[in-house]
Amino acid sequence: MDAHCPLCHFEKIQPYYQNKGVSYLSCGQCDLVFMSKAHYLSDSEEKLRYDTHQNNPDDKHYQAFLSQVFDPVMAYIGVSAKGLDFGSGPGPTLSLMFEKQGHQVDLFDKFYANNPVVFSNQYDFITATEVLEHLSNPRFELARLFTMLKKGGVLAVMTQMITQEVNFASWYYKNDPTHICFFSQQTMRYLAQQWGVNVKFFGGNVALFSA
């Protein structure tokens, strides 16, 4: 039973959408839309989905996709910065793009780079590309990432955000069963307010928090 929002723990949550037995809820405080916990996949089922992803570091189209995060972060960081790619996936690519520019990047992924020592480190920049929508406990994960930033550091996230133009019933992004949380710009502003930082948006998918 879903008693509260997984991001802000607000208890006034409302039904949002239901289809084929899968129900989604919305939060009246942070604007998060989220799948009911009753429909979550198991870890093994989730990993099977990720194993089918074809993320080739040499794919120019994939690199161009990741440049939506890469370019804004590069504008904020200095030389020889230290970063973390959180949720790096089966084919880490963004880290290689930063390393080619002289930066050092650690990886963490609960399935492919499960290296919890990174959570004891401090970073100049942290990226989470196509990760937030998978988080079952976004409150914990995002707060932890934010505390790992050095002063002046940046946290850059990329996820398909809900807007007024999105027709959720026909939205392809919700059809992936591993996608359980959906953020809007209002949700990102809520996080920035909670952390006492600024947030900037780049395109429709990227939010950059500056500590």
N, C-alpha and C positions, 0 to 999 in steps of 0.2 A: 504493500500500500504506500502510495506517495503522500507523505505528510507535509513535505515542504520542498521548496526550490533547492536543487542541488548546488546552485551557485551562491545564493545569498541567504538561504535558509528561511526565507519569508514563507509564512504558512498560508497566505491567501493565494492559492493557486487555482486556476480555472481550466476546465476542459477547453481544448483548442481545436483538435481535429481527430477523427477516428476513421480508419479504413481497413478493411480486411482483418479486423480484430486487433489492430495495433492502434493504441491511443496515445495522443500527445497532449501536453498540458502547457499552460503559459503562466508566467509569474507577473503579478501586478506591481512588483517593486523594481526588479532589474530588467524586465522585458525578455528574459530567456524563454525560449520554447524548448521543451524537452520530452523525450519519449518516456512513457511509464516504465518503471523498473521491471515490471512483469514481463516485458518483451526483450530485455537485454539478451544478447548471445552469451554463451560461455566463452572463456578465454580460448579454448581450443577451436571453437567455431569461428571466433573473431580472427584468430591467426590464419585459419584456412583461407579467409577472404583476403587477407593481406598478402599471403603467399602468391596470389594470382596477379598482384600488381607488377607491372613492367616499368620500373623506373631505372632507365639506363643513363648513367652519368655522361655518356657521349652523345646523348640525344639532344640536338640543338633546340628542338621544340620544348623539351622538358626544361632545359636551361633558361629559355625565354620565359616560360611559365614562372620559374623560381625567381627570375629577375624582378618580379613584382615586390618581393621582399628584399632581395639582394641590394638593389639600387638605393632604396630609402635607408637601409642600415649603413651602407657604405658612406652615405652623406653625413652620418652622425659620428662614426668612429674614427679614431686616430690611426697612426701607423702601429703595426705589430700588436693589434688588439687580440684579446683572448675571448673566444666565444663558445657557446654551447648550442648544438642543434638538438632540440628536444623532440623526440618522436621522429628520429632520422630515417626509419623505415628500412626495407630490405636492400635498397640501392642508394646509399647516401650520395648526394650530388651537391647540395647547397654548401656543404662543408668544403668540398673540393674547390668550389668557386671562390670562397673566401681565402682558402689556403693559397690559391694561385696569386692572390693579392698580398701575400705576406702575413696573413693572420693565422692564429692557431685556433683550432676548433675541436672541442670534445664532442662525443656523441652519446646520446642516451635514447634507448628504445626498449620498452619492456619485453619485446619479443626478439629483437635483433641486435641490440647493444645494451644489454641489461647490466649497467655499470654504475651502481648506486653511489660510488665514491664521488661522483660529480656533484652530488647534492651538498657536499662539504666545501665546495669551491665558490669563488666569487668571479663574476664575468663582466667584461665590458659590453657584451651583447649576447642576447639569447634569442633564438628563433624557434618558432613552432609553426610549421607550415602544414596545413591540412591535418591538424591534430586536435584542435579544440572540440570539433564536432564528435570526436570519439570518447571524450572524457566522461567517465561515470561519476567522478568526484572533482568537478572543475574548481570548486571553492578551494580545496586543499592544494591541487596541483598548481593552479595559477598563483596562489599566495606564496607557495614555496618558490616558484620561479622568480617572482618579484623580489623576494628577500635575498636571492643569489646575485642580484645586480650590484656592481660597484657604483659608487656615487657618480652620477653623470652617465650611467649605462642605459642601454635601451633594450626593451623587450618587444620583438616584432612578431605578430601573429597573422596568419593568413587562413581564412575560412570563408566559405560562401555565406554572406550575411543576409538575413531577412530584411526586406524593405516593404513598403506599402505596395509596391508593384508585384511582389511575389505572390503567385497563386499557389498556396501550399498544397492544395489537392493535386495539382499537376506538376509540382516542383520535383525535378529529377533528383535533387540533392538528398531529399528525405528517403528515397527508395533504397539506398544502401543501408542494410540493417545494422551496420556498425556506426552509422551516424545517429547519435542519440541526443545531441545538444545543438541548438541553433541560436546564434548570437545576432543581435542587431547593433547598429551604431549606438543606440541608447544603452544597450548592455555594456558596450565598451566604455561609454562615458561613466556608467555606474562604477565600473572597476577603477577607472582613473580617479574618480572622486573618493572611493574608499582608500586608495593608495596615496592620495594627495599629490598626484602627478598630472602631467599633460598627456593627452592622446591626440595623435594626428592620423588622418585616414588617407590612404593612397589607393585610388581606384575604388571599386566596390567591395574588395575582399581583404584589404590589409589595414591593420591598426598597429600603430607604433607608439608605445608608452615610453616616455623618457623620465628616468629617475632623477 
